[in-house]
């Protein structure tokens, strides 16, 4: 479906272009069709636009080309035969309740959660420096790491949802405005913030408007943590 939408979009752009002759138009169409992965040109039509029909002063006729596509069954069958196979089991037996496409969609959606475990393997987590022998302690460490991941994902979701609902953005590492920052980058934005006591008064150092904006995206408990002086 995506390949077909992309092919039709490319043909629509091509149909708006103007060429000096019919050969040039056909040549560009042929070159474009070679990029199609699962489709081929079914038929095409070249239209000649004369200066009189155009209604503008142009030196000579121009040519436009339009085309329709069809599925390339040979390529589709080849890729289908070479594609891998996997089995998904479910206890929902009624296809009206859970169809094949829906089941595959939910199965692939798990990847968004599974990718989160990559941060547990990051060197900054120092998991490789912890040595435990007893199974009970290993289980406890895994439980703590899982809770850390849960908090991490919930906080990241909270920030992204708040940005989406307010139609606002934050700056990423390259200074580009984005609405889907990682919580790891948010942590880096909050580095070098300290609670300083001076003349028996508590103040938060290195605070700025950007950090204050990000803090307002988080729940009240997080705001209270950094607003000790208030």
N, CA, C and O of each residue as an XYZ file, in Angstrom:
920
protein
N       0.826     -1.204      0.000
C       0.000      0.000      0.000
C       0.865      1.259      0.000
O       0.600      2.200     -0.749
N       1.887      1.274      0.833
C       2.761      2.447      0.887
C       3.514      2.634     -0.422
O       3.701      3.757     -0.890
N       3.952      1.500     -1.016
C       4.668      1.582     -2.289
C       3.763      2.139     -3.383
O       4.210      2.914     -4.228
N       2.506      1.750     -3.367
C       1.569      2.250     -4.373
C       1.286      3.729     -4.176
O       1.242      4.484     -5.147
N       1.095      4.150     -2.938
C       0.860      5.570     -2.657
C       2.048      6.416     -3.077
O       1.882      7.501     -3.634
N       3.239      5.922     -2.811
C       4.437      6.657     -3.199
C       4.558      6.758     -4.710
O       4.917      7.813     -5.232
N       4.263      5.669     -5.421
C       4.345      5.667     -6.881
C       3.335      6.645     -7.478
O       3.665      7.396     -8.396
N       2.105      6.638     -6.961
C       1.084      7.554     -7.472
C       1.453      9.007     -7.188
O       1.183      9.893     -7.998
N       2.071      9.245     -6.035
C       2.497     10.605     -5.701
C       3.577     11.090     -6.660
O       3.560     12.245     -7.085
N       4.519     10.208     -7.003
C       5.583     10.581     -7.942
C       5.006     10.851     -9.331
O       5.437     11.784    -10.009
N       4.048     10.052     -9.755
C       3.434     10.254    -11.068
C       2.636     11.553    -11.108
O       2.572     12.215    -12.144
N       2.033     11.913     -9.993
C       1.274     13.166     -9.927
C       2.204     14.368    -10.071
O       1.867     15.349    -10.733
N       3.369     14.282     -9.450
C       4.348     15.362     -9.595
C       4.849     15.438    -11.035
O       5.028     16.524    -11.587
N       5.074     14.266    -11.635
C       5.564     14.242    -13.011
C       4.543     14.832    -13.975
O       4.914     15.496    -14.943
N       3.253     14.595    -13.715
C       2.201     15.088    -14.601
C       2.157     16.614    -14.646
O       1.646     17.192    -15.605
N       2.684     17.258    -13.626
C       2.678     18.729    -13.595
C       3.886     19.341    -14.301
O       3.919     20.549    -14.539
N       4.860     18.529    -14.631
C       6.065     19.039    -15.294
C       5.816     19.239    -16.791
O       4.935     18.616    -17.382
N       6.619     20.127    -17.383
C       6.522     20.426    -18.808
C       7.836     20.072    -19.479
O       8.912     20.286    -18.920
N       7.735     19.517    -20.705
C       8.913     19.076    -21.433
C       8.930     19.704    -22.828
O       7.903     20.116    -23.367
N      10.130     19.758    -23.381
C      10.293     20.383    -24.693
C       9.831     19.464    -25.819
O       9.438     19.940    -26.884
N       9.875     18.150    -25.593
C       9.453     17.212    -26.623
C       8.905     15.951    -25.969
O       9.075     15.726    -24.771
N       8.239     15.131    -26.791
C       7.631     13.902    -26.281
C       8.685     12.909    -25.812
O       8.477     12.194    -24.832
N       9.810     12.862    -26.508
C      10.875     11.922    -26.151
C      11.415     12.197    -24.759
O      11.701     11.267    -24.004
N      11.555     13.474    -24.415
C      12.056     13.824    -23.081
C      11.075     13.381    -22.004
O      11.478     12.879    -20.955
N       9.792     13.570    -22.268
C       8.772     13.188    -21.287
C       8.762     11.681    -21.062
O       8.692     11.223    -19.922
N       8.832     10.909    -22.146
C       8.841      9.449    -22.036
C      10.103      8.964    -21.346
O      10.064      8.010    -20.569
N      11.217      9.616    -21.626
C      12.490      9.235    -21.010
C      12.441      9.411    -19.499
O      12.897      8.540    -18.758
N      11.895     10.526    -19.039
C      11.791     10.778    -17.602
C      10.831      9.788    -16.955
O      11.093      9.313    -15.850
N       9.740      9.472    -17.614
C       8.791      8.491    -17.082
C       9.444      7.118    -16.960
O       9.261      6.423    -15.961
N      10.200      6.737    -17.974
C      10.883      5.442    -17.941
C      11.886      5.373    -16.794
O      11.996      4.355    -16.110
N      12.605      6.451    -16.597
C      13.582      6.503    -15.506
C      12.892      6.436    -14.145
O      13.385      5.796    -13.216
N      11.746      7.108    -14.044
C      10.998      7.096    -12.786
C      10.428      5.713    -12.498
O      10.430      5.277    -11.347
N       9.947      5.024    -13.508
C       9.330      3.708    -13.310
C      10.331      2.684    -12.795
O       9.946      1.715    -12.142
N      11.613      2.891    -13.083
C      12.639      1.966    -12.600
C      12.797      2.022    -11.085
O      13.354      1.105    -10.481
N      12.310      3.095    -10.473
C      12.399      3.241     -9.020
C      11.246      2.541     -8.301
O      11.310      2.320     -7.091
N      10.195      2.192     -9.041
C       9.049      1.537     -8.424
C       9.432      0.118     -8.020
O       9.991     -0.633     -8.819
N       9.133     -0.237     -6.799
C       9.546     -1.548     -6.295
C       8.572     -2.648     -6.687
O       8.993     -3.730     -7.097
N       7.281     -2.387     -6.566
C       6.289     -3.429     -6.817
C       5.275     -3.033     -7.895
O       4.222     -3.662     -8.001
N       5.565     -2.025     -8.678
C       4.619     -1.566     -9.694
C       5.345     -1.279    -11.008
O       6.559     -1.083    -11.044
N       4.557     -1.262    -12.083
C       5.093     -0.925    -13.391
C       4.074     -0.081    -14.137
O       2.896     -0.053    -13.779
N       4.530      0.604    -15.170
C       3.647      1.483    -15.922
C       2.664      0.650    -16.742
O       3.067     -0.227    -17.506
N       1.386      0.930    -16.577
C       0.361      0.221    -17.336
C       0.146      0.888    -18.697
O       0.163      0.230    -19.737
N      -0.055      2.190    -18.666
C      -0.184      2.965    -19.897
C       0.099      4.433    -19.579
O       0.004      4.886    -18.438
N       0.450      5.148    -20.641
C       0.739      6.569    -20.443
C       0.163      7.376    -21.597
O      -0.153      6.838    -22.658
N       0.035      8.673    -21.369
C      -0.530      9.569    -22.375
C       0.258     10.863    -22.379
O       0.489     11.462    -21.329
N       0.666     11.288    -23.554
C       1.405     12.539    -23.716
C       0.457     13.591    -24.271
O      -0.212     13.363    -25.279
N       0.401     14.731    -23.618
C      -0.479     15.829    -24.038
C       0.360     16.989    -24.545
O       1.331     17.388    -23.903
N      -0.016     17.527    -25.694
C       0.692     18.663    -26.276
C      -0.071     19.933    -25.931
O      -1.280     20.022    -26.143
N       0.638     20.899    -25.407
C       0.027     22.178    -25.044
C       0.622     23.239    -25.957
O       1.818     23.524    -25.900
N      -0.222     23.816    -26.794
C       0.241     24.854    -27.724
C       0.120     26.219    -27.076
O      -0.635     26.382    -26.118
N       0.854     27.208    -27.584
C       0.759     28.563    -27.006
C      -0.652     29.122    -27.029
O      -1.049     29.833    -26.106
N      -1.427     28.806    -28.086
C      -2.792     29.313    -28.184
C      -3.685     28.703    -27.117
O      -4.502     29.387    -26.502
N      -3.510     27.375    -26.906
C      -4.321     26.709    -25.880
C      -3.880     27.100    -24.483
O      -4.684     27.133    -23.552
N      -2.594     27.397    -24.344
C      -2.057     27.783    -23.044
C      -2.572     29.149    -22.628
O      -2.832     29.405    -21.452
N      -2.715     30.034    -23.635
C      -3.171     31.374    -23.319
C      -2.058     32.294    -22.869
O      -2.316     33.396    -22.385
N      -0.815     31.849    -23.026
C       0.331     32.664    -22.630
C       1.333     32.680    -23.763
O       1.265     31.849    -24.669
N       2.235     33.591    -23.721
C       3.257     33.711    -24.746
C       4.440     32.817    -24.426
O       5.271     33.169    -23.588
N       4.528     31.669    -25.077
C       5.656     30.768    -24.915
C       6.227     30.485    -26.296
O       5.470     30.498    -27.267
N       7.495     30.236    -26.429
C       8.135     30.122    -27.741
C       7.648     28.948    -28.577
O       7.600     29.063    -29.802
N       7.280     27.808    -27.960
C       6.888     26.630    -28.729
C       5.988     25.741    -27.885
O       5.683     26.037    -26.730
N       5.570     24.632    -28.510
C       4.719     23.686    -27.796
C       5.460     23.066    -26.615
O       6.681     22.920    -26.647
N       4.715     22.704    -25.577
C       5.271     21.974    -24.447
C       4.488     20.672    -24.309
O       3.362     20.548    -24.789
N       5.110     19.715    -23.647
C       4.526     18.386    -23.531
C       4.404     17.998    -22.053
O       5.288     18.261    -21.238
N       3.287     17.372    -21.752
C       3.061     16.831    -20.408
C       2.675     15.367    -20.542
O       2.063     14.951    -21.525
N       3.051     14.596    -19.523
C       2.815     13.161    -19.582
C       2.118     12.687    -18.317
O       2.466     13.099    -17.211
N       1.150     11.835    -18.488
C       0.440     11.219    -17.363
C       0.445      9.710    -17.565
O       0.496      9.222    -18.694
N       0.392      8.981    -16.456
C       0.494      7.526    -16.553
C      -0.277      6.862    -15.426
O      -0.532      7.458    -14.380
N      -0.637      5.619    -15.669
C      -1.262      4.780    -14.649
C      -0.343      3.593    -14.382
O       0.472      3.219    -15.225
N      -0.489      3.011    -13.202
C       0.388      1.913    -12.800
C      -0.409      0.651    -12.524
O      -1.622      0.689    -12.320
N       0.295     -0.452    -12.524
C      -0.287     -1.740    -12.175
C       0.721     -2.508    -11.336
O       1.919     -2.232    -11.392
N       0.248     -3.456    -10.569
C       1.136     -4.226     -9.714
C       2.026     -5.138    -10.548
O       1.590     -5.746    -11.525
N       3.276     -5.214    -10.136
C       4.220     -6.131    -10.758
C       4.181     -7.437     -9.964
O       4.905     -7.598     -8.981
N       3.336     -8.356    -10.398
C       3.113     -9.586     -9.656
C       4.380    -10.423     -9.515
O       4.560    -11.099     -8.501
N       5.247    -10.391    -10.496
C       6.492    -11.170    -10.427
C       7.369    -10.721     -9.263
O       7.873    -11.542     -8.497
N       7.542     -9.412     -9.143
C       8.358     -8.889     -8.044
C       7.700     -9.163     -6.696
O       8.376     -9.503     -5.725
N       6.389     -9.015     -6.643
C       5.669     -9.245     -5.388
C       5.798    -10.707     -4.970
O       6.031    -11.000     -3.798
N       5.647    -11.620     -5.924
C       5.754    -13.044     -5.600
C       7.162    -13.420     -5.183
O       7.340    -14.237     -4.279
N       8.170    -12.836     -5.828
C       9.555    -13.134     -5.475
C       9.856    -12.710     -4.042
O      10.468    -13.460     -3.281
N       9.423    -11.509     -3.678
C       9.670    -11.029     -2.319
C       8.848    -11.812     -1.298
O       9.290    -12.020     -0.168
N       7.648    -12.247     -1.699
C       6.815    -13.025     -0.779
C       7.447    -14.375     -0.481
O       7.395    -14.857      0.651
N       8.043    -14.981     -1.498
C       8.677    -16.282     -1.303
C       9.944    -16.187     -0.471
O      10.276    -17.101      0.283
N      10.653    -15.062     -0.618
C      11.911    -14.904      0.118
C      11.720    -14.317      1.509
O      12.655    -14.293      2.309
N      10.510    -13.843      1.799
C      10.263    -13.228      3.110
C      10.262    -14.277      4.204
O       9.915    -15.437      3.981
N      10.656    -13.844      5.388
C      10.684    -14.760      6.522
C       9.286    -15.086      7.018
O       8.318    -14.407      6.676
N       9.194    -16.103      7.806
C       7.905    -16.521      8.356
C       7.994    -16.536      9.880
O       9.024    -16.903     10.445
N       6.929    -16.144     10.525
C       6.863    -16.257     11.974
C       5.421    -16.558     12.378
O       4.482    -16.237     11.650
N       5.261    -17.165     13.520
C       3.950    -17.611     13.995
C       3.529    -16.757     15.188
O       4.299    -16.553     16.127
N       2.305    -16.268     15.133
C       1.730    -15.509     16.248
C       0.556    -16.308     16.791
O      -0.367    -16.649     16.052
N       0.593    -16.598     18.061
C      -0.476    -17.381     18.691
C      -1.370    -16.469     19.516
O      -0.898    -15.506     20.120
N      -2.646    -16.771     19.537
C      -3.605    -16.002     20.326
C      -4.724    -16.918     20.797
O      -5.008    -17.943     20.178
N      -5.352    -16.534     21.901
C      -6.499    -17.293     22.390
C      -7.818    -16.677     21.936
O      -8.886    -17.152     22.323
N      -7.756    -15.620     21.116
C      -8.959    -15.037     20.515
C      -9.177    -15.732     19.177
O      -8.481    -15.441     18.205
N     -10.113    -16.622     19.126
C     -10.296    -17.479     17.956
C     -11.241    -16.893     16.916
O     -11.204    -17.297     15.754
N     -12.084    -15.952     17.313
C     -13.035    -15.369     16.381
C     -12.352    -14.278     15.553
O     -11.863    -13.290     16.100
N     -12.323    -14.467     14.232
C     -11.677    -13.482     13.357
C     -12.395    -12.141     13.373
O     -11.792    -11.108     13.082
N     -13.708    -12.152     13.720
C     -14.445    -10.892     13.801
C     -13.965    -10.034     14.969
O     -14.082     -8.809     14.931
N     -13.429    -10.670     15.999
C     -12.906     -9.942     17.154
C     -11.445     -9.534     16.967
O     -11.024     -8.472     17.426
N     -10.678    -10.387     16.290
C      -9.264    -10.102     16.097
C      -8.828    -10.681     14.756
O      -8.560    -11.877     14.639
N      -8.760     -9.811     13.742
C      -8.338    -10.243     12.419
C      -6.825    -10.367     12.327
O      -6.098     -9.957     13.233
N      -6.363    -10.937     11.224
C      -4.921    -11.148     11.047
C      -4.146     -9.832     11.040
O      -3.105     -9.719     11.686
N      -4.657     -8.831     10.303
C      -3.958     -7.547     10.210
C      -3.913     -6.843     11.564
O      -2.906     -6.229     11.920
N      -5.010     -6.938     12.317
C      -5.046     -6.315     13.646
C      -4.085     -7.013     14.598
O      -3.416     -6.360     15.399
N      -4.015     -8.336     14.513
C      -3.129     -9.097     15.373
C      -1.664     -8.741     15.100
O      -0.876     -8.573     16.031
N      -1.307     -8.629     13.818
C       0.069     -8.264     13.456
C       0.387     -6.846     13.913
O       1.500     -6.562     14.356
N      -0.609     -5.949     13.801
C      -0.407     -4.560     14.234
C      -0.078     -4.499     15.726
O       0.872     -3.827     16.129
N      -0.862     -5.198     16.538
C      -0.623     -5.185     17.986
C       0.691     -5.876     18.335
O       1.382     -5.483     19.274
N       1.025     -6.906     17.570
C       2.291     -7.605     17.816
C       3.480     -6.687     17.553
O       4.421     -6.640     18.345
N       3.436     -5.962     16.446
C       4.540     -5.064     16.112
C       4.585     -3.854     17.041
O       5.641     -3.256     17.245
N       3.431     -3.500     17.600
C       3.398     -2.349     18.508
C       4.198     -2.609     19.772
O       4.573     -1.664     20.467
N       4.470     -3.877     20.088
C       5.265     -4.199     21.268
C       6.700     -3.696     21.144
O       7.381     -3.497     22.150
N       7.156     -3.492     19.917
C       8.530     -3.062     19.714
C       8.812     -1.715     20.355
O       9.932     -1.454     20.794
N       7.790     -0.850     20.409
C       7.990      0.454     21.034
C       8.317      0.313     22.507
O       9.033      1.141     23.070
N       7.785     -0.751     23.147
C       8.107     -1.008     24.553
C       9.449     -1.719     24.686
O      10.255     -1.397     25.559
N       9.674     -2.689     23.806
C      10.899     -3.473     23.899
C      12.141     -2.622     23.635
O      13.203     -2.869     24.207
N      12.000     -1.614     22.761
C      13.149     -0.747     22.484
C      13.572      0.026     23.728
O      14.722      0.449     23.841
N      12.635      0.210     24.663
C      12.973      0.950     25.876
C      14.017      0.244     26.716
O      14.754      0.888     27.464
N      14.088     -1.065     26.601
C      15.063     -1.796     27.401
C      16.497     -1.548     26.936
O      17.439     -1.936     27.626
N      16.674     -0.921     25.802
C      18.029     -0.637     25.314
C      18.773      0.293     26.263
O      19.993      0.205     26.398
N      18.029      1.191     26.926
C      18.709      2.131     27.810
C      19.267      1.429     29.054
O      20.189      1.935     29.692
N      18.702      0.257     29.397
C      19.230     -0.494     30.527
C      20.618     -1.053     30.226
O      21.399     -1.331     31.136
N      20.915     -1.215     28.923
C      22.220     -1.719     28.517
C      23.226     -0.603     28.277
O      24.395     -0.861     27.988
N      22.767      0.634     28.396
C      23.655      1.761     28.159
C      24.747      1.817     29.216
O      24.518      1.472     30.375
N      25.931      2.250     28.813
C      27.058      2.308     29.736
C      26.810      3.276     30.892
O      27.339      3.089     31.988
N      26.009      4.304     30.645
C      25.750      5.288     31.695
C      24.907      4.711     32.827
O      24.833      5.308     33.901
N      24.269      3.557     32.604
C      23.462      2.937     33.650
C      24.322      2.121     34.612
O      23.877      1.774     35.706
N      25.545      1.818     34.206
C      26.526      1.098     35.048
C      26.015     -0.281     35.486
O      26.411     -0.788     36.535
N      25.137     -0.881     34.679
C      24.637     -2.206     35.052
C      25.736     -3.259     34.997
O      25.693     -4.244     35.734
N      26.731     -3.053     34.117
C      27.800     -4.048     33.983
C      28.805     -3.988     35.134
O      29.687     -4.841     35.238
N      28.669     -2.988     35.989
C      29.595     -2.887     37.118
C      29.009     -3.479     38.399
O      29.651     -3.454     39.449
N      27.795     -4.011     38.310
C      27.139     -4.610     39.470
C      27.245     -6.128     39.358
O      26.806     -6.719     38.372
N      27.829     -6.747     40.371
C      28.025     -8.199     40.366
C      27.201     -8.820     41.496
O      27.395     -8.521     42.674
N      26.295     -9.676     41.103
C      25.437    -10.355     42.078
C      25.488    -11.863     41.821
O      25.480    -12.316     40.677
N      25.540    -12.611     42.896
C      25.602    -14.068     42.779
C      24.285    -14.743     43.129
O      23.879    -15.711     42.487
N      23.633    -14.228     44.138
C      22.406    -14.870     44.603
C      21.244    -14.538     43.655
O      21.087    -13.384     43.257
N      20.443    -15.521     43.298
C      19.304    -15.283     42.392
C      18.339    -14.239     42.929
O      17.759    -13.469     42.163
N      18.165    -14.213     44.262
C      17.228    -13.254     44.843
C      17.678    -11.821     44.594
O      16.853    -10.949     44.321
N      18.984    -11.574     44.686
C      19.493    -10.221     44.470
C      19.424     -9.840     42.986
O      19.174     -8.684     42.647
N      19.648    -10.817     42.116
C      19.527    -10.551     40.682
C      18.084    -10.184     40.334
O      17.837     -9.255     39.566
N      17.137    -10.926     40.910
C      15.728    -10.631     40.682
C      15.362     -9.245     41.203
O      14.589     -8.524     40.572
N      15.918     -8.874     42.355
C      15.633     -7.550     42.924
C      16.186     -6.444     42.023
O      15.537     -5.418     41.818
N      17.394     -6.662     41.486
C      17.995     -5.661     40.604
C      17.174     -5.511     39.330
O      16.943     -4.392     38.870
N      16.733     -6.624     38.759
C      15.909     -6.566     37.547
C      14.606     -5.833     37.822
O      14.126     -5.075     36.979
N      14.024     -6.059     39.016
C      12.789     -5.370     39.387
C      13.010     -3.863     39.458
O      12.186     -3.088     38.973
N      14.111     -3.455     40.055
C      14.414     -2.024     40.183
C      14.651     -1.403     38.814
O      14.190     -0.297     38.532
N      15.380     -2.133     37.964
C      15.648     -1.616     36.622
C      14.356     -1.496     35.816
O      14.181     -0.547     35.051
N      13.458     -2.459     35.992
C      12.171     -2.390     35.312
C      11.338     -1.213     35.784
O      10.671     -0.562     34.980
N      11.370     -0.931     37.088
C      10.650      0.237     37.620
C      11.249      1.537     37.093
O      10.530      2.492     36.795
N      12.570      1.559     36.983
C      13.235      2.750     36.421
C      12.785      2.986     34.991
O      12.529      4.121     34.590
N      12.690      1.911     34.226
C      12.236      2.030     32.848
C      10.795      2.512     32.791
O      10.447      3.323     31.933
N       9.954      2.023     33.694
C       8.555      2.447     33.733
C       8.444      3.942     34.013
O       7.702      4.652     33.334
N       9.181      4.414     35.010
C       9.161      5.847     35.335
C       9.700      6.664     34.173
O       9.166      7.723     33.843
N      10.753      6.167     33.561
C      11.366      6.860     32.411
C      10.350      7.034     31.282
O      10.193      8.131     30.746
N       9.657      5.944     30.922
C       8.702      6.000     29.829
C       7.488      6.863     30.163
O       6.983      7.584     29.303
N       7.021      6.792     31.406
C       5.867      7.599     31.797
C       6.203      9.090     31.749
O       5.401      9.896     31.277
N       7.390      9.455     32.236
C       7.791     10.863     32.210
C       7.972     11.344     30.775
O       7.575     12.460     30.438
N       8.565     10.513     29.934
C       8.750     10.884     28.526
C       7.407     11.063     27.833
O       7.218     11.996     27.052
N       6.477     10.158     28.126
C       5.141     10.260     27.544
C       4.438     11.526     28.010
O       3.752     12.182     27.226
N       4.603     11.872     29.279
C       3.971     13.069     29.827
C       4.462     14.322     29.107
O       3.666     15.196     28.764
N       5.759     14.407     28.881
C       6.324     15.580     28.216
C       5.852     15.664     26.774
O       5.433     16.726     26.314
N       5.920     14.551     26.062
C       5.516     14.553     24.653
C       4.028     14.859     24.500
O       3.630     15.580     23.585
N       3.213     14.315     25.387
C       1.769     14.570     25.329
C       1.468     16.030     25.610
O       0.617     16.627     24.950
N       2.161     16.617     26.588
C       1.949     18.038     26.914
C       2.368     18.930     25.752
O       1.697     19.921     25.464
N       3.464     18.593     25.083
C       3.906     19.375     23.923
C       2.912     19.252     22.774
O       2.612     20.234     22.095
N       2.400     18.036     22.561
C       1.445     17.813     21.469
C       0.149     18.580     21.709
O      -0.378     19.209     20.791
N      -0.362     18.534     22.926
C      -1.635     19.194     23.225
C      -1.514     20.707     23.184
O      -2.465     21.395     22.814
N      -0.356     21.234     23.559
C      -0.164     22.686     23.568
C       0.417     23.217     22.266
O       0.574     24.427     22.100
N       0.742     22.300     21.325
C       1.334     22.683     20.042
C       2.630     23.475     20.223
O       2.918     24.398     19.461
N       3.410     23.100     21.247
C       4.676     23.761     21.522
C       5.828     22.798     21.278
O       5.615     21.601     21.085
N       7.045     23.323     21.287
C       8.229     22.507     21.017
C       9.356     22.883     21.972
O       9.304     23.903     22.659
N      10.370     22.035     21.992
C      11.604     22.317     22.723
C      12.767     22.138     21.758
O      12.612     21.548     20.690
N      13.922     22.646     22.136
C      15.108     22.541     21.301
C      15.826     21.218     21.567
O      15.979     20.799     22.715
N      16.263     20.570     20.487
C      17.041     19.350     20.670
C      18.533     19.660     20.695
O      18.919     20.823     20.813
N      19.382     18.627     20.586
C      20.823     18.821     20.678
C      21.364     19.723     19.572
O      22.388     20.384     19.749
N      20.672     19.750     18.431
C      21.119     20.550     17.286
C      20.437     21.920     17.233
O      20.642     22.682     16.288
N      19.635     22.225     18.240
C      18.934     23.502     18.264
C      17.671     23.517     17.432
O      17.100     24.582     17.197
N      17.219     22.343     16.975
C      16.010     22.239     16.159
C      14.790     22.041     17.050
O      14.851     21.316     18.043
N      13.695     22.682     16.696
C      12.467     22.578     17.479
C      11.795     21.238     17.227
O      11.529     20.885     16.078
N      11.518     20.486     18.290
C      10.881     19.172     18.178
C       9.794     19.055     19.242
O       9.794     19.789     20.230
N       8.872     18.125     19.025
C       7.816     17.879     20.013
C       7.878     16.460     20.563
O       6.960     16.024     21.258
N       8.959     15.731     20.256
C       9.104     14.358     20.754
C      10.497     14.125     21.355
O      11.200     13.204     20.938
N      10.897     14.942     22.321
C      12.236     14.753     22.904
C      12.313     13.474     23.729
O      11.305     13.007     24.259
N      13.496     12.918     23.832
C      13.708     11.784     24.727
C      13.928     12.310     26.140
O      14.406     13.428     26.331
N      13.577     11.499     27.116
C      13.772     11.933     28.502
C      15.256     12.039     28.826
O      15.649     12.809     29.703
N      16.071     11.279     28.130
C      17.513     11.368     28.343
C      18.017     12.770     28.001
O      18.855     13.325     28.712
N      17.501     13.338     26.910
C      17.895     14.702     26.540
C      17.363     15.701     27.563
O      18.042     16.677     27.880
N      16.169     15.472     28.079
C      15.618     16.360     29.111
C      16.495     16.321     30.353
O      16.729     17.352     30.983
N      16.982     15.129     30.709
C      17.892     15.013     31.851
C      19.154     15.841     31.619
O      19.649     16.508     32.528
N      19.663     15.791     30.400
C      20.875     16.553     30.094
C      20.617     18.051     30.185
O      21.498     18.816     30.578
N      19.410     18.466     29.822
C      19.065     19.893     29.926
C      19.031     20.365     31.378
O      19.194     21.556     31.645
N      18.821     19.443     32.315
C      18.719     19.802     33.715
C      20.006     19.529     34.494
O      19.995     19.481     35.724
N      21.105     19.353     33.778
C      22.379     19.174     34.454
C      22.882     20.524     34.998
O      22.471     21.589     34.537
N      23.763     20.448     35.967
C      24.394     21.641     36.573
C      23.383     22.525     37.300
O      23.573     23.738     37.388
N      22.320     21.934     37.818
C      21.375     22.674     38.656
C      21.612     22.252     40.106
O      21.619     21.063     40.423
N      21.804     23.234     40.974
C      22.145     22.929     42.365
C      21.298     23.771     43.308
O      20.849     24.868     42.974
N      21.099     23.223     44.483
C      20.430     23.955     45.559
C      21.514     24.596     46.421
O      22.320     23.907     47.046
N      21.517     25.914     46.440
C      22.556     26.666     47.146
C      21.943     27.378     48.347
O      20.899     28.022     48.240
N      22.598     27.253     49.470
C      22.170     27.965     50.680
C      23.134     29.110     50.936
O      24.326     28.896     51.159
N      22.614     30.314     50.901
C      23.446     31.504     51.090
C      22.733     32.446     52.050
O      21.610     32.881     51.796
N      23.411     32.758     53.169
C      22.800     33.598     54.206
C      21.473     33.004     54.672
O      20.469     33.699     54.830
N      21.512     31.697     54.883
C      20.352     30.951     55.376
C      19.159     31.015     54.425
O      18.024     30.770     54.834
N      19.412     31.341     53.162
C      18.353     31.342     52.153
C      18.689     30.309     51.078
O      19.827     30.221     50.618
N      17.696     29.542     50.693
C      17.894     28.515     49.676
C      17.543     29.061     48.295
O      16.499     29.683     48.099
N      18.438     28.812     47.349
C      18.226     29.254     45.979
C      18.635     28.134     45.025
O      19.539     27.352     45.318
N      17.954     28.069     43.879
C      18.289     27.099     42.834
C      19.172     27.795     41.819
O      18.758     28.773     41.197
N      20.387     27.297     41.649
C      21.336     27.931     40.739
C      21.150     27.430     39.305
O      20.585     26.361     39.073
N      21.640     28.230     38.344
C      21.621     27.892     36.910
C      20.210     27.638     36.379
O      20.009     26.807     35.493
N      19.260     28.347     36.920
C      17.888     28.211     36.425
C      17.640     29.205     35.300
O      18.139     30.329     35.354
N      16.885     28.817     34.292
C      16.597     29.721     33.182
C      15.187     29.460     32.663
O      14.493     28.568     33.151
N      14.766     30.249     31.666
C      13.398     30.155     31.153
C      13.138     28.830     30.439
O      12.040     28.280     30.523
N      14.151     28.321     29.736
C      13.974     27.055     29.023
C      13.701     25.914     29.998
O      12.802     25.105     29.772
N      14.466     25.847     31.072
C      14.256     24.801     32.068
C      12.924     24.992     32.788
O      12.263     24.019     33.151
N      12.543     26.219     32.986
C      11.262     26.489     33.632
C      10.108     26.054     32.739
O       9.098     25.544     33.223
N      10.266     26.261     31.417
C       9.231     25.836     30.468
C       9.070     24.318     30.477
O       7.950     23.808     30.491
N      10.192     23.598     30.468
C      10.142     22.134     30.478
C       9.520     21.636     31.775
O       8.741     20.682     31.771
N       9.862     22.280     32.880
C       9.344     21.853     34.176
C       7.825     21.977     34.237
O       7.161     21.167     34.883
N       7.277     22.985     33.569
C       5.829     23.178     33.561
C       5.090     22.087     32.780
O       3.869     21.965     32.880
N       5.833     21.299     32.005
C       5.227     20.187     31.276
C       5.058     18.958     32.153
O       4.332     18.032     31.793
N       5.725     18.945     33.300
C       5.724     17.788     34.190
C       4.704     17.969     35.314
O       4.225     19.081     35.538
N       4.372     16.896     36.015
C       3.393     16.994     37.110
C       3.858     17.914     38.238
O       5.016     18.327     38.295
N       2.925     18.217     39.126
C       3.177     19.183     40.206
C       4.295     18.723     41.133
O       5.059     19.553     41.626
N       4.409     17.420     41.382
C       5.463     16.936     42.272
C       6.852     17.270     41.738
O       7.749     17.618     42.507
N       7.029     17.163     40.426
C       8.324     17.514     39.826
C       8.575     19.011     39.935
O       9.707     19.434     40.170
N       7.543     19.804     39.769
C       7.688     21.248     39.877
C       8.057     21.645     41.303
O       8.873     22.544     41.506
N       7.464     20.984     42.287
C       7.748     21.299     43.679
C       9.201     20.978     44.033
O       9.795     21.640     44.884
N       9.762     19.980     43.391
C      11.144     19.573     43.672
C      12.121     20.696     43.329
O      13.068     20.941     44.076
N      11.900     21.378     42.212
C      12.817     22.426     41.791
C      12.424     23.815     42.292
O      13.214     24.754     42.198
N      11.236     23.947     42.813
C      10.786     25.246     43.292
C      10.767     25.283     44.814
O       9.789     25.690     45.440
N      11.872     24.849     45.377
C      11.988     24.812     46.831
C      11.936     26.221     47.419
O      11.397     26.428     48.506
N      12.494     27.176     46.699
C      12.535     28.544     47.226
C      11.139     29.155     47.282
O      10.932     30.120     48.016
N      10.185     28.630     46.538
C       8.839     29.177     46.556
C       7.927     28.389     47.467
O       6.748     28.721     47.597
